[in-house]
């Protein structure tokens, strides 16, 4: 009976020593994994905070520089297409992007987005160089929080 207890204690001690050696050998890896875990927890905490904060609407007023006329449907199609190229289908579903108004004579328009997607949409506007076969340049003029102010900016020259 004493022999069994002694062999169990020796076995536990050997396993403890073995695990200690493994832990010391893999200390760097464990530290890296710990940092990744902390980063993952921090990232999920930030996402939880973002979920609590309301998404506020933002209106981006932009101007199209082109020699040819551009229609609102062509512009809307190109915006969606380029956003899908830039972000993929999942990224496109996460952002808010809607062409609200486009004046074909003044070549100015309004895009509705939210405070989380604003910078992505601004980058997207800078990446668009062609609408159909027409060479264009989209220049964001101003970002506002109200549609009324955005419409005033379109009408002002």
C-alpha positions, 0 to 999 in steps of 0.5 A, spaced: 500 500 500 505 504 501 509 502 495 503 505 491 502 511 494 509 512 493 509 511 486 503 515 485 507 521 489 513 520 484 509 520 478 506 526 480 512 529 481 515 527 475 509 530 471 510 536 475 517 537 473 516 535 466 510 540 465 515 546 468 520 544 463 515 545 458 513 551 460 520 554 461 522 552 454 515 555 451 515 561 455 516 566 449 510 562 445 506 562 451 507 570 452 505 571 445 499 567 446 497 571 452 498 577 448 494 575 443 489 573 448 489 580 451 489 583 444 483 579 442 479 581 449 481 588 448 478 588 441 472 584 443 471 589 448 471 595 443 466 592 439 462 591 444 463 599 446 461 600 439 455 596 439 452 601 444 454 607 441 449 609 436 451 610 429 450 617 427 448 619 419 454 623 415 452 626 409 458 626 404 458 632 399 462 630 393 464 633 386 465 629 379 470 632 375 469 629 368 468 632 361 462 627 359 456 627 363 455 622 368 448 619 370 446 617 378 445 610 376 452 609 373 455 613 379 451 608 384 453 602 380 460 604 380 460 606 387 457 599 389 462 595 384 468 599 387 466 598 394 465 590 393 472 590 390 475 594 396 472 591 401 469 584 399 462 582 400 462 581 407 466 588 408 460 591 404 455 589 408 458 592 414 458 599 411 453 604 410 453 607 403 447 610 399 447 615 394 442 620 396 442 625 391 446 627 384 445 633 380 447 632 373 448 639 371 452 641 377 456 634 377 455 634 385 452 629 389 451 626 396 452 620 399 449 618 406 454 613 410 455 613 418 460 615 423 464 608 423 464 608 415 465 615 413 473 614 412 472 608 408 467 611 403 472 617 403 477 612 401 473 609 396 471 616 393 479 617 392 479 610 388 474 611 383 477 613 376 472 610 371 465 610 371 463 606 365 468 608 360 468 615 362 474 618 366 472 621 372 475 624 379 471 624 385 472 630 390 469 630 397 468 637 398 465 636 405 462 632 410 456 634 414 451 631 419 444 633 416 441 632 409 439 640 409 446 642 410 448 637 405 443 640 400 445 647 401 452 645 399 450 642 393 446 648 391 452 653 393 457 654 387 
